Amino acid sequence: MQAYILLNCVPGLEKETISELKRMPEVDEVNGIMGRYDIIVKVASSEPDGIDKVVRKIRIIKHITASYTMPVLYGQGGSIDS
């Protein structure tokens, strides 16, 4: 299963937060973005509850203030379609 997670963090601490996210094995990609959110993260897990676990791990990172998780729908462009 895959998901994209949009994050807000304490202003000025984006680079530190991105570095911490990159150390997580479930994180496939992480980028700073502009707009309503500060960071976008692509995560993946083969476990049925793996996305829930990684979201909980991300939410406890010190400088993250909010998150919005968007699970990928298979059959609508998700990796199973390939």
PyMOL Python script that loads the backbone (N, CA, C, O; Angstrom):
from pymol import cmd

cmd.read_pdbstr("""\
ATOM      1  N   MET A   1       0.843  -1.173   0.000  1.00  0.00           N
ATOM      2  CA  MET A   1       0.000   0.000   0.000  1.00  0.00           C
ATOM      3  C   MET A   1       0.889   1.238   0.000  1.00  0.00           C
ATOM      4  O   MET A   1       1.975   1.246   0.580  1.00  0.00           O
ATOM      5  N   GLN A   2       0.408   2.272  -0.657  1.00  0.00           N
ATOM      6  CA  GLN A   2       1.127   3.546  -0.724  1.00  0.00           C
ATOM      7  C   GLN A   2       0.233   4.666  -0.230  1.00  0.00           C
ATOM      8  O   GLN A   2      -0.993   4.556  -0.255  1.00  0.00           O
ATOM      9  N   ALA A   3       0.855   5.738   0.215  1.00  0.00           N
ATOM     10  CA  ALA A   3       0.118   6.936   0.603  1.00  0.00           C
ATOM     11  C   ALA A   3       1.023   8.152   0.426  1.00  0.00           C
ATOM     12  O   ALA A   3       2.250   8.049   0.456  1.00  0.00           O
ATOM     13  N   TYR A   4       0.392   9.288   0.243  1.00  0.00           N
ATOM     14  CA  TYR A   4       1.072  10.575   0.244  1.00  0.00           C
ATOM     15  C   TYR A   4       0.623  11.299   1.500  1.00  0.00           C
ATOM     16  O   TYR A   4      -0.560  11.294   1.842  1.00  0.00           O
ATOM     17  N   ILE A   5       1.566  11.915   2.179  1.00  0.00           N
ATOM     18  CA  ILE A   5       1.247  12.626   3.411  1.00  0.00           C
ATOM     19  C   ILE A   5       1.729  14.063   3.273  1.00  0.00           C
ATOM     20  O   ILE A   5       2.900  14.313   2.986  1.00  0.00           O
ATOM     21  N   LEU A   6       0.816  14.999   3.480  1.00  0.00           N
ATOM     22  CA  LEU A   6       1.137  16.422   3.475  1.00  0.00           C
ATOM     23  C   LEU A   6       1.371  16.847   4.914  1.00  0.00           C
ATOM     24  O   LEU A   6       0.590  16.509   5.803  1.00  0.00           O
ATOM     25  N   LEU A   7       2.446  17.587   5.143  1.00  0.00           N
ATOM     26  CA  LEU A   7       2.825  17.960   6.503  1.00  0.00           C
ATOM     27  C   LEU A   7       3.027  19.462   6.649  1.00  0.00           C
ATOM     28  O   LEU A   7       3.460  20.148   5.722  1.00  0.00           O
ATOM     29  N   ASN A   8       2.703  19.948   7.833  1.00  0.00           N
ATOM     30  CA  ASN A   8       3.101  21.284   8.260  1.00  0.00           C
ATOM     31  C   ASN A   8       4.116  21.101   9.375  1.00  0.00           C
ATOM     32  O   ASN A   8       4.023  20.171  10.176  1.00  0.00           O
ATOM     33  N   CYS A   9       5.081  21.999   9.411  1.00  0.00           N
ATOM     34  CA  CYS A   9       6.079  21.940  10.482  1.00  0.00           C
ATOM     35  C   CYS A   9       6.369  23.356  10.965  1.00  0.00           C
ATOM     36  O   CYS A   9       5.914  24.342  10.385  1.00  0.00           O
ATOM     37  N   VAL A  10       7.131  23.420  12.030  1.00  0.00           N
ATOM     38  CA  VAL A  10       7.514  24.711  12.591  1.00  0.00           C
ATOM     39  C   VAL A  10       8.305  25.484  11.526  1.00  0.00           C
ATOM     40  O   VAL A  10       9.263  24.953  10.965  1.00  0.00           O
ATOM     41  N   PRO A  11       7.911  26.731  11.244  1.00  0.00           N
ATOM     42  CA  PRO A  11       8.615  27.516  10.224  1.00  0.00           C
ATOM     43  C   PRO A  11      10.117  27.605  10.497  1.00  0.00           C
ATOM     44  O   PRO A  11      10.552  27.843  11.624  1.00  0.00           O
ATOM     45  N   GLY A  12      10.891  27.407   9.431  1.00  0.00           N
ATOM     46  CA  GLY A  12      12.336  27.467   9.528  1.00  0.00           C
ATOM     47  C   GLY A  12      12.997  26.139   9.850  1.00  0.00           C
ATOM     48  O   GLY A  12      14.223  26.034   9.803  1.00  0.00           O
ATOM     49  N   LEU A  13      12.201  25.113  10.179  1.00  0.00           N
ATOM     50  CA  LEU A  13      12.757  23.811  10.530  1.00  0.00           C
ATOM     51  C   LEU A  13      12.416  22.740   9.488  1.00  0.00           C
ATOM     52  O   LEU A  13      12.449  21.546   9.784  1.00  0.00           O
ATOM     53  N   GLU A  14      12.088  23.177   8.271  1.00  0.00           N
ATOM     54  CA  GLU A  14      11.729  22.242   7.208  1.00  0.00           C
ATOM     55  C   GLU A  14      12.879  21.299   6.866  1.00  0.00           C
ATOM     56  O   GLU A  14      12.677  20.089   6.761  1.00  0.00           O
ATOM     57  N   LYS A  15      14.077  21.840   6.692  1.00  0.00           N
ATOM     58  CA  LYS A  15      15.225  21.006   6.298  1.00  0.00           C
ATOM     59  C   LYS A  15      15.530  19.956   7.357  1.00  0.00           C
ATOM     60  O   LYS A  15      15.798  18.803   7.021  1.00  0.00           O
ATOM     61  N   GLU A  16      15.494  20.331   8.608  1.00  0.00           N
ATOM     62  CA  GLU A  16      15.737  19.383   9.700  1.00  0.00           C
ATOM     63  C   GLU A  16      14.676  18.282   9.708  1.00  0.00           C
ATOM     64  O   GLU A  16      14.994  17.107   9.893  1.00  0.00           O
ATOM     65  N   THR A  17      13.421  18.667   9.507  1.00  0.00           N
ATOM     66  CA  THR A  17      12.327  17.705   9.491  1.00  0.00           C
ATOM     67  C   THR A  17      12.459  16.758   8.300  1.00  0.00           C
ATOM     68  O   THR A  17      12.251  15.553   8.443  1.00  0.00           O
ATOM     69  N   ILE A  18      12.804  17.293   7.126  1.00  0.00           N
ATOM     70  CA  ILE A  18      12.996  16.466   5.932  1.00  0.00           C
ATOM     71  C   ILE A  18      14.127  15.469   6.156  1.00  0.00           C
ATOM     72  O   ILE A  18      14.011  14.307   5.766  1.00  0.00           O
ATOM     73  N   SER A  19      15.207  15.905   6.772  1.00  0.00           N
ATOM     74  CA  SER A  19      16.329  14.993   7.057  1.00  0.00           C
ATOM     75  C   SER A  19      15.881  13.837   7.947  1.00  0.00           C
ATOM     76  O   SER A  19      16.266  12.690   7.722  1.00  0.00           O
ATOM     77  N   GLU A  20      15.076  14.138   8.946  1.00  0.00           N
ATOM     78  CA  GLU A  20      14.589  13.091   9.835  1.00  0.00           C
ATOM     79  C   GLU A  20      13.660  12.122   9.092  1.00  0.00           C
ATOM     80  O   GLU A  20      13.730  10.911   9.302  1.00  0.00           O
ATOM     81  N   LEU A  21      12.806  12.647   8.238  1.00  0.00           N
ATOM     82  CA  LEU A  21      11.892  11.797   7.455  1.00  0.00           C
ATOM     83  C   LEU A  21      12.660  10.875   6.514  1.00  0.00           C
ATOM     84  O   LEU A  21      12.287   9.715   6.340  1.00  0.00           O
ATOM     85  N   LYS A  22      13.726  11.382   5.909  1.00  0.00           N
ATOM     86  CA  LYS A  22      14.509  10.583   4.963  1.00  0.00           C
ATOM     87  C   LYS A  22      15.159   9.373   5.618  1.00  0.00           C
ATOM     88  O   LYS A  22      15.493   8.408   4.930  1.00  0.00           O
ATOM     89  N   ARG A  23      15.344   9.406   6.922  1.00  0.00           N
ATOM     90  CA  ARG A  23      15.941   8.272   7.641  1.00  0.00           C
ATOM     91  C   ARG A  23      14.949   7.138   7.901  1.00  0.00           C
ATOM     92  O   ARG A  23      15.348   6.055   8.330  1.00  0.00           O
ATOM     93  N   MET A  24      13.676   7.373   7.649  1.00  0.00           N
ATOM     94  CA  MET A  24      12.657   6.347   7.898  1.00  0.00           C
ATOM     95  C   MET A  24      12.605   5.379   6.713  1.00  0.00           C
ATOM     96  O   MET A  24      12.486   5.828   5.573  1.00  0.00           O
ATOM     97  N   PRO A  25      12.691   4.067   6.947  1.00  0.00           N
ATOM     98  CA  PRO A  25      12.712   3.104   5.841  1.00  0.00           C
ATOM     99  C   PRO A  25      11.424   3.074   5.014  1.00  0.00           C
ATOM    100  O   PRO A  25      11.462   2.694   3.844  1.00  0.00           O
ATOM    101  N   GLU A  26      10.299   3.461   5.589  1.00  0.00           N
ATOM    102  CA  GLU A  26       9.021   3.440   4.860  1.00  0.00           C
ATOM    103  C   GLU A  26       8.864   4.611   3.898  1.00  0.00           C
ATOM    104  O   GLU A  26       7.976   4.604   3.045  1.00  0.00           O
ATOM    105  N   VAL A  27       9.725   5.616   4.035  1.00  0.00           N
ATOM    106  CA  VAL A  27       9.632   6.823   3.208  1.00  0.00           C
ATOM    107  C   VAL A  27      10.330   6.579   1.873  1.00  0.00           C
ATOM    108  O   VAL A  27      11.532   6.320   1.827  1.00  0.00           O
ATOM    109  N   ASP A  28       9.556   6.664   0.782  1.00  0.00           N
ATOM    110  CA  ASP A  28      10.097   6.502  -0.567  1.00  0.00           C
ATOM    111  C   ASP A  28      10.607   7.826  -1.139  1.00  0.00           C
ATOM    112  O   ASP A  28      11.575   7.856  -1.899  1.00  0.00           O
ATOM    113  N   GLU A  29       9.942   8.913  -0.763  1.00  0.00           N
ATOM    114  CA  GLU A  29      10.302  10.227  -1.312  1.00  0.00           C
ATOM    115  C   GLU A  29       9.799  11.297  -0.355  1.00  0.00           C
ATOM    116  O   GLU A  29       8.741  11.148   0.256  1.00  0.00           O
ATOM    117  N   VAL A  30      10.556  12.367  -0.229  1.00  0.00           N
ATOM    118  CA  VAL A  30      10.145  13.501   0.603  1.00  0.00           C
ATOM    119  C   VAL A  30      10.655  14.785  -0.035  1.00  0.00           C
ATOM    120  O   VAL A  30      11.806  14.861  -0.465  1.00  0.00           O
ATOM    121  N   ASN A  31       9.795  15.789  -0.093  1.00  0.00           N
ATOM    122  CA  ASN A  31      10.156  17.063  -0.714  1.00  0.00           C
ATOM    123  C   ASN A  31       9.520  18.220   0.039  1.00  0.00           C
ATOM    124  O   ASN A  31       8.401  18.114   0.541  1.00  0.00           O
ATOM    125  N   GLY A  32      10.249  19.325   0.110  1.00  0.00           N
ATOM    126  CA  GLY A  32       9.659  20.564   0.581  1.00  0.00           C
ATOM    127  C   GLY A  32       8.782  21.139  -0.517  1.00  0.00           C
ATOM    128  O   GLY A  32       9.124  21.058  -1.697  1.00  0.00           O
ATOM    129  N   ILE A  33       7.653  21.720  -0.133  1.00  0.00           N
ATOM    130  CA  ILE A  33       6.726  22.299  -1.112  1.00  0.00           C
ATOM    131  C   ILE A  33       6.271  23.677  -0.621  1.00  0.00           C
ATOM    132  O   ILE A  33       6.476  24.035   0.538  1.00  0.00           O
ATOM    133  N   MET A  34       5.654  24.436  -1.522  1.00  0.00           N
ATOM    134  CA  MET A  34       5.138  25.759  -1.185  1.00  0.00           C
ATOM    135  C   MET A  34       3.621  25.706  -1.203  1.00  0.00           C
ATOM    136  O   MET A  34       3.026  24.949  -1.970  1.00  0.00           O
ATOM    137  N   GLY A  35       3.006  26.505  -0.365  1.00  0.00           N
ATOM    138  CA  GLY A  35       1.554  26.550  -0.312  1.00  0.00           C
ATOM    139  C   GLY A  35       1.053  26.272   1.092  1.00  0.00           C
ATOM    140  O   GLY A  35       1.716  26.607   2.074  1.00  0.00           O
ATOM    141  N   ARG A  36      -0.107  25.667   1.184  1.00  0.00           N
ATOM    142  CA  ARG A  36      -0.740  25.397   2.472  1.00  0.00           C
ATOM    143  C   ARG A  36       0.084  24.435   3.340  1.00  0.00           C
ATOM    144  O   ARG A  36       0.058  24.520   4.568  1.00  0.00           O
ATOM    145  N   TYR A  37       0.803  23.535   2.700  1.00  0.00           N
ATOM    146  CA  TYR A  37       1.633  22.561   3.410  1.00  0.00           C
ATOM    147  C   TYR A  37       3.101  22.835   3.133  1.00  0.00           C
ATOM    148  O   TYR A  37       3.449  23.506   2.161  1.00  0.00           O
ATOM    149  N   ASP A  38       3.963  22.304   4.005  1.00  0.00           N
ATOM    150  CA  ASP A  38       5.397  22.544   3.909  1.00  0.00           C
ATOM    151  C   ASP A  38       6.168  21.391   3.275  1.00  0.00           C
ATOM    152  O   ASP A  38       7.186  21.607   2.618  1.00  0.00           O
ATOM    153  N   ILE A  39       5.679  20.160   3.473  1.00  0.00           N
ATOM    154  CA  ILE A  39       6.405  18.960   3.064  1.00  0.00           C
ATOM    155  C   ILE A  39       5.416  17.941   2.518  1.00  0.00           C
ATOM    156  O   ILE A  39       4.306  17.802   3.031  1.00  0.00           O
ATOM    157  N   ILE A  40       5.828  17.226   1.467  1.00  0.00           N
ATOM    158  CA  ILE A  40       5.055  16.093   0.974  1.00  0.00           C
ATOM    159  C   ILE A  40       5.937  14.845   1.085  1.00  0.00           C
ATOM    160  O   ILE A  40       7.122  14.865   0.752  1.00  0.00           O
ATOM    161  N   VAL A  41       5.322  13.760   1.564  1.00  0.00           N
ATOM    162  CA  VAL A  41       6.039  12.510   1.788  1.00  0.00           C
ATOM    163  C   VAL A  41       5.286  11.388   1.086  1.00  0.00           C
ATOM    164  O   VAL A  41       4.065  11.283   1.199  1.00  0.00           O
ATOM    165  N   LYS A  42       6.019  10.553   0.361  1.00  0.00           N
ATOM    166  CA  LYS A  42       5.448   9.346  -0.239  1.00  0.00           C
ATOM    167  C   LYS A  42       5.936   8.167   0.596  1.00  0.00           C
ATOM    168  O   LYS A  42       7.140   7.980   0.773  1.00  0.00           O
ATOM    169  N   VAL A  43       4.995   7.370   1.109  1.00  0.00           N
ATOM    170  CA  VAL A  43       5.345   6.222   1.943  1.00  0.00           C
ATOM    171  C   VAL A  43       4.750   4.953   1.356  1.00  0.00           C
ATOM    172  O   VAL A  43       3.785   5.000   0.594  1.00  0.00           O
ATOM    173  N   ALA A  44       5.332   3.826   1.718  1.00  0.00           N
ATOM    174  CA  ALA A  44       4.836   2.535   1.249  1.00  0.00           C
ATOM    175  C   ALA A  44       5.043   1.496   2.340  1.00  0.00           C
ATOM    176  O   ALA A  44       5.972   1.588   3.143  1.00  0.00           O
ATOM    177  N   SER A  45       4.156   0.504   2.352  1.00  0.00           N
ATOM    178  CA  SER A  45       4.275  -0.608   3.287  1.00  0.00           C
ATOM    179  C   SER A  45       3.578  -1.821   2.698  1.00  0.00           C
ATOM    180  O   SER A  45       2.552  -1.694   2.031  1.00  0.00           O
ATOM    181  N   SER A  46       4.134  -2.989   2.946  1.00  0.00           N
ATOM    182  CA  SER A  46       3.502  -4.227   2.480  1.00  0.00           C
ATOM    183  C   SER A  46       2.579  -4.806   3.552  1.00  0.00           C
ATOM    184  O   SER A  46       1.808  -5.723   3.270  1.00  0.00           O
ATOM    185  N   GLU A  47       2.648  -4.290   4.766  1.00  0.00           N
ATOM    186  CA  GLU A  47       1.793  -4.761   5.853  1.00  0.00           C
ATOM    187  C   GLU A  47       0.405  -4.126   5.742  1.00  0.00           C
ATOM    188  O   GLU A  47       0.290  -2.974   5.323  1.00  0.00           O
ATOM    189  N   PRO A  48      -0.657  -4.866   6.113  1.00  0.00           N
ATOM    190  CA  PRO A  48      -2.011  -4.305   6.031  1.00  0.00           C
ATOM    191  C   PRO A  48      -2.193  -3.018   6.839  1.00  0.00           C
ATOM    192  O   PRO A  48      -2.888  -2.105   6.393  1.00  0.00           O
ATOM    193  N   ASP A  49      -1.583  -2.937   8.011  1.00  0.00           N
ATOM    194  CA  ASP A  49      -1.703  -1.735   8.834  1.00  0.00           C
ATOM    195  C   ASP A  49      -0.433  -0.892   8.812  1.00  0.00           C
ATOM    196  O   ASP A  49      -0.232  -0.042   9.680  1.00  0.00           O
ATOM    197  N   GLY A  50       0.418  -1.127   7.828  1.00  0.00           N
ATOM    198  CA  GLY A  50       1.704  -0.442   7.752  1.00  0.00           C
ATOM    199  C   GLY A  50       1.605   1.049   7.583  1.00  0.00           C
ATOM    200  O   GLY A  50       2.393   1.788   8.174  1.00  0.00           O
ATOM    201  N   ILE A  51       0.653   1.520   6.786  1.00  0.00           N
ATOM    202  CA  ILE A  51       0.499   2.965   6.584  1.00  0.00           C
ATOM    203  C   ILE A  51       0.086   3.626   7.888  1.00  0.00           C
ATOM    204  O   ILE A  51       0.584   4.699   8.227  1.00  0.00           O
ATOM    205  N   ASP A  52      -0.825   2.988   8.624  1.00  0.00           N
ATOM    206  CA  ASP A  52      -1.220   3.537   9.925  1.00  0.00           C
ATOM    207  C   ASP A  52      -0.013   3.673  10.846  1.00  0.00           C
ATOM    208  O   ASP A  52       0.141   4.682  11.534  1.00  0.00           O
ATOM    209  N   LYS A  53       0.843   2.649  10.856  1.00  0.00           N
ATOM    210  CA  LYS A  53       2.024   2.674  11.720  1.00  0.00           C
ATOM    211  C   LYS A  53       2.980   3.795  11.331  1.00  0.00           C
ATOM    212  O   LYS A  53       3.482   4.512  12.197  1.00  0.00           O
ATOM    213  N   VAL A  54       3.232   3.950  10.035  1.00  0.00           N
ATOM    214  CA  VAL A  54       4.171   4.994   9.608  1.00  0.00           C
ATOM    215  C   VAL A  54       3.590   6.383   9.851  1.00  0.00           C
ATOM    216  O   VAL A  54       4.334   7.303  10.191  1.00  0.00           O
ATOM    217  N   VAL A  55       2.284   6.557   9.686  1.00  0.00           N
ATOM    218  CA  VAL A  55       1.664   7.858   9.973  1.00  0.00           C
ATOM    219  C   VAL A  55       1.843   8.193  11.453  1.00  0.00           C
ATOM    220  O   VAL A  55       2.147   9.336  11.795  1.00  0.00           O
ATOM    221  N   ARG A  56       1.661   7.219  12.321  1.00  0.00           N
ATOM    222  CA  ARG A  56       1.864   7.462  13.758  1.00  0.00           C
ATOM    223  C   ARG A  56       3.318   7.838  14.048  1.00  0.00           C
ATOM    224  O   ARG A  56       3.578   8.723  14.863  1.00  0.00           O
ATOM    225  N   LYS A  57       4.270   7.165  13.382  1.00  0.00           N
ATOM    226  CA  LYS A  57       5.689   7.499  13.567  1.00  0.00           C
ATOM    227  C   LYS A  57       5.988   8.926  13.105  1.00  0.00           C
ATOM    228  O   LYS A  57       6.738   9.654  13.755  1.00  0.00           O
ATOM    229  N   ILE A  58       5.397   9.316  11.980  1.00  0.00           N
ATOM    230  CA  ILE A  58       5.635  10.653  11.438  1.00  0.00           C
ATOM    231  C   ILE A  58       5.021  11.719  12.341  1.00  0.00           C
ATOM    232  O   ILE A  58       5.638  12.757  12.584  1.00  0.00           O
ATOM    233  N   ARG A  59       3.824  11.473  12.835  1.00  0.00           N
ATOM    234  CA  ARG A  59       3.133  12.484  13.649  1.00  0.00           C
ATOM    235  C   ARG A  59       3.854  12.815  14.950  1.00  0.00           C
ATOM    236  O   ARG A  59       3.642  13.889  15.514  1.00  0.00           O
ATOM    237  N   ILE A  60       4.705  11.910  15.438  1.00  0.00           N
ATOM    238  CA  ILE A  60       5.396  12.209  16.701  1.00  0.00           C
ATOM    239  C   ILE A  60       6.745  12.900  16.491  1.00  0.00           C
ATOM    240  O   ILE A  60       7.435  13.217  17.460  1.00  0.00           O
ATOM    241  N   ILE A  61       7.123  13.134  15.235  1.00  0.00           N
ATOM    242  CA  ILE A  61       8.359  13.882  14.976  1.00  0.00           C
ATOM    243  C   ILE A  61       8.190  15.288  15.565  1.00  0.00           C
ATOM    244  O   ILE A  61       7.178  15.956  15.354  1.00  0.00           O
ATOM    245  N   LYS A  62       9.193  15.699  16.291  1.00  0.00           N
ATOM    246  CA  LYS A  62       9.132  16.900  17.129  1.00  0.00           C
ATOM    247  C   LYS A  62       8.567  18.153  16.449  1.00  0.00           C
ATOM    248  O   LYS A  62       7.727  18.832  17.040  1.00  0.00           O
ATOM    249  N   HIS A  63       9.001  18.478  15.230  1.00  0.00           N
ATOM    250  CA  HIS A  63       8.637  19.764  14.623  1.00  0.00           C
ATOM    251  C   HIS A  63       7.414  19.714  13.716  1.00  0.00           C
ATOM    252  O   HIS A  63       7.052  20.728  13.121  1.00  0.00           O
ATOM    253  N   ILE A  64       6.771  18.559  13.599  1.00  0.00           N
ATOM    254  CA  ILE A  64       5.568  18.453  12.759  1.00  0.00           C
ATOM    255  C   ILE A  64       4.363  18.926  13.564  1.00  0.00           C
ATOM    256  O   ILE A  64       4.138  18.493  14.694  1.00  0.00           O
ATOM    257  N   THR A  65       3.592  19.829  12.948  1.00  0.00           N
ATOM    258  CA  THR A  65       2.441  20.405  13.642  1.00  0.00           C
ATOM    259  C   THR A  65       1.103  19.902  13.117  1.00  0.00           C
ATOM    260  O   THR A  65       0.100  19.987  13.825  1.00  0.00           O
ATOM    261  N   ALA A  66       1.062  19.376  11.883  1.00  0.00           N
ATOM    262  CA  ALA A  66      -0.183  18.865  11.308  1.00  0.00           C
ATOM    263  C   ALA A  66       0.138  17.931  10.153  1.00  0.00           C
ATOM    264  O   ALA A  66       1.184  18.043   9.514  1.00  0.00           O
ATOM    265  N   SER A  67      -0.787  17.002   9.894  1.00  0.00           N
ATOM    266  CA  SER A  67      -0.604  16.082   8.762  1.00  0.00           C
ATOM    267  C   SER A  67      -1.938  15.806   8.087  1.00  0.00           C
ATOM    268  O   SER A  67      -3.003  15.915   8.695  1.00  0.00           O
ATOM    269  N   TYR A  68      -1.849  15.446   6.814  1.00  0.00           N
ATOM    270  CA  TYR A  68      -3.019  15.076   6.018  1.00  0.00           C
ATOM    271  C   TYR A  68      -2.600  13.899   5.148  1.00  0.00           C
ATOM    272  O   TYR A  68      -1.730  14.044   4.289  1.00  0.00           O
ATOM    273  N   THR A  69      -3.208  12.736   5.360  1.00  0.00           N
ATOM    274  CA  THR A  69      -2.804  11.509   4.678  1.00  0.00           C
ATOM    275  C   THR A  69      -3.770  11.172   3.551  1.00  0.00           C
ATOM    276  O   THR A  69      -4.988  11.225   3.716  1.00  0.00           O
ATOM    277  N   MET A  70      -3.189  10.818   2.386  1.00  0.00           N
ATOM    278  CA  MET A  70      -3.988  10.459   1.210  1.00  0.00           C
ATOM    279  C   MET A  70      -3.542   9.086   0.708  1.00  0.00           C
ATOM    280  O   MET A  70      -2.532   8.987   0.012  1.00  0.00           O
ATOM    281  N   PRO A  71      -4.287   8.016   1.052  1.00  0.00           N
ATOM    282  CA  PRO A  71      -3.924   6.686   0.558  1.00  0.00           C
ATOM    283  C   PRO A  71      -4.137   6.586  -0.953  1.00  0.00           C
ATOM    284  O   PRO A  71      -5.078   7.165  -1.495  1.00  0.00           O
ATOM    285  N   VAL A  72      -3.254   5.846  -1.623  1.00  0.00           N
ATOM    286  CA  VAL A  72      -3.365   5.632  -3.070  1.00  0.00           C
ATOM    287  C   VAL A  72      -4.479   4.615  -3.331  1.00  0.00           C
ATOM    288  O   VAL A  72      -4.575   3.600  -2.640  1.00  0.00           O
ATOM    289  N   LEU A  73      -5.316   4.895  -4.329  1.00  0.00           N
ATOM    290  CA  LEU A  73      -6.373   3.971  -4.742  1.00  0.00           C
ATOM    291  C   LEU A  73      -5.858   3.101  -5.878  1.00  0.00           C
ATOM    292  O   LEU A  73      -5.603   3.594  -6.977  1.00  0.00           O
ATOM    293  N   TYR A  74      -5.706   1.824  -5.619  1.00  0.00           N
ATOM    294  CA  TYR A  74      -5.300   0.911  -6.683  1.00  0.00           C
ATOM    295  C   TYR A  74      -6.460   0.750  -7.650  1.00  0.00           C
ATOM    296  O   TYR A  74      -7.623   0.744  -7.248  1.00  0.00           O
ATOM    297  N   GLY A  75      -6.134   0.621  -8.920  1.00  0.00           N
ATOM    298  CA  GLY A  75      -7.154   0.580  -9.958  1.00  0.00           C
ATOM    299  C   GLY A  75      -7.399   1.963 -10.548  1.00  0.00           C
ATOM    300  O   GLY A  75      -8.130   2.096 -11.529  1.00  0.00           O
ATOM    301  N   GLN A  76      -6.798   2.984  -9.965  1.00  0.00           N
ATOM    302  CA  GLN A  76      -6.922   4.351 -10.468  1.00  0.00           C
ATOM    303  C   GLN A  76      -5.540   4.992 -10.567  1.00  0.00           C
ATOM    304  O   GLN A  76      -5.347   6.146 -10.185  1.00  0.00           O
ATOM    305  N   GLY A  77      -4.592   4.228 -11.084  1.00  0.00           N
ATOM    306  CA  GLY A  77      -3.249   4.757 -11.258  1.00  0.00           C
ATOM    307  C   GLY A  77      -2.248   4.247 -10.234  1.00  0.00           C
ATOM    308  O   GLY A  77      -1.052   4.504 -10.372  1.00  0.00           O
ATOM    309  N   GLY A  78      -2.700   3.532  -9.212  1.00  0.00           N
ATOM    310  CA  GLY A  78      -1.784   2.983  -8.215  1.00  0.00           C
ATOM    311  C   GLY A  78      -0.863   1.959  -8.828  1.00  0.00           C
ATOM    312  O   GLY A  78      -1.098   1.526  -9.957  1.00  0.00           O
ATOM    313  N   SER A  79       0.176   1.555  -8.128  1.00  0.00           N
ATOM    314  CA  SER A  79       1.231   0.722  -8.699  1.00  0.00           C
ATOM    315  C   SER A  79       0.760  -0.642  -9.169  1.00  0.00           C
ATOM    316  O   SER A  79       1.458  -1.265  -9.969  1.00  0.00           O
ATOM    317  N   ILE A  80      -0.369  -1.138  -8.724  1.00  0.00           N
ATOM    318  CA  ILE A  80      -0.867  -2.425  -9.189  1.00  0.00           C
ATOM    319  C   ILE A  80      -1.295  -2.347 -10.658  1.00  0.00           C
ATOM    320  O   ILE A  80      -1.324  -3.369 -11.343  1.00  0.00           O
ATOM    321  N   ASP A  81      -1.630  -1.141 -11.152  1.00  0.00           N
ATOM    322  CA  ASP A  81      -2.074  -0.962 -12.540  1.00  0.00           C
ATOM    323  C   ASP A  81      -0.972  -1.240 -13.557  1.00  0.00           C
ATOM    324  O   ASP A  81      -1.273  -1.583 -14.700  1.00  0.00           O
ATOM    325  N   SER A  82       0.283  -1.102 -13.177  1.00  0.00           N
ATOM    326  CA  SER A  82       1.384  -1.207 -14.124  1.00  0.00           C
ATOM    327  C   SER A  82       1.523  -2.599 -14.670  1.00  0.00           C
ATOM    328  O   SER A  82       2.408  -2.857 -15.485  1.00  0.00           O
TER     329      SER A  82
END
""", "prot")
cmd.dss("prot")
cmd.show_as("cartoon", "prot")
cmd.util.cbc("prot")
cmd.orient("prot")
